[in-house]
Amino acid sequence: MRILYFYQIKTNLEESMSGKYFIFLTFLITVVLSNFQTAFAQKEYISTGTYDLMVPPSMSMAEAEKYVCDRARDSAVMRVFPQRLNTEIQTWISQGKVATNAFSTTELIGEWLGDLKDPQITVLSNKPYTLRCKVKGKVREKIKDGVQLEVKTLYCPALACELEQFNDGQSLYLSIASSKTGYISVFLDDMTNVFQLLPYTEEREQGIEQVNIERNKAYIFFSKEDAPENKRHLVNELQLFAEKPGVELASLIVLFSETPFNSPLVQETQAGEYFDEAEYIGYTMPDSATSESFNNWLLRLRQNNPKLQAVRKMITIKR
């Protein structure tokens, strides 16, 4: 089941270049992205996983499909790399007696690189409503990365406005901070196509492939007022719209590397396939690539660029 998302992305350019962006997206995430770093080529494995979920009444269909497929990917990782049990024991003296307490946690020691085929979601039962997801993809051992990357979604251009559950018509801003200096790109993926949102459109037209960020500094993107004065005309501001009543799921993908990396091949999107251009005069859409092409590029990039991190940020839109 595909969930449709109706996006309107406004652009504040110089008066002579004033324009707007409009996206009508279908979001279903198929790639679980995680941080990694290695100084040598890590061995990769192909694995499959299955997970069943009895959907609770409080969970939307989009959230259920995401959850069941994420757990299926975890299952595929654990087939190759079992969970690690971490136990912490605390000891203290109370009233002359020695007391101890143990805390145990588990963690995945492997990571999911990406899907090799689309997840297969089937309905096992209608009463109670139960879903099954089967996945097939590449996994490898997780290596701890020394870079801390913080990504927050906001409804206003301030860190106090952090939000993941948006209402129809709200603006979207993105806060990104890194413990090291590096380069970032931001994308929206709808499983069929991937739209590049950062660098901004005019920056990409100038040949800029990533945005350089400094260490220990919080940046707010898609906000004209937070951009340097000489770059405010470049900013594309975003506003979120749901395609139909209910709760819908969307995803942003943030790529970070301490060194520059190549961009995927993107092309001009045919806006007329997504909305009535006569009704939305002056609107267009960001450049895009097919999800298959993008995911193949990302897999190669992660294999060849040991300092690349990929963070997925999920949001919902309620109408």
Buried (B, 14 or more C-beta within 10 A) or exposed (E): EEBEBBBBBBBBBEEEEEEBBBBBBBBBBBBBBBBBBBEEEBEBBEBBBBBBBEBEEEBBBBBBBBBBBBBBBBBBBBBBBEBEEEEEEEEEEEEEEEEEEEEEEEEBBBBBBBBBEBBEBEEEEEEEBBBBBBBBBBBBBBBEBEBEBEBBBBBBBEEEBEBEEBEBEBBBBBBBBBEBEBBBBBBBBBBBBBBBBBBBBBBBEEEBBBBEBEEEEEBBBBBBEBBEEEEBBBBBBBBBBBBEEBBBBBBBBBBBBBEEBEBBEBEEBEBEEBBEEEEBEEBBBBBBBBBEBBBBBBBEBBBEBBBBBBBBBBBBBBB
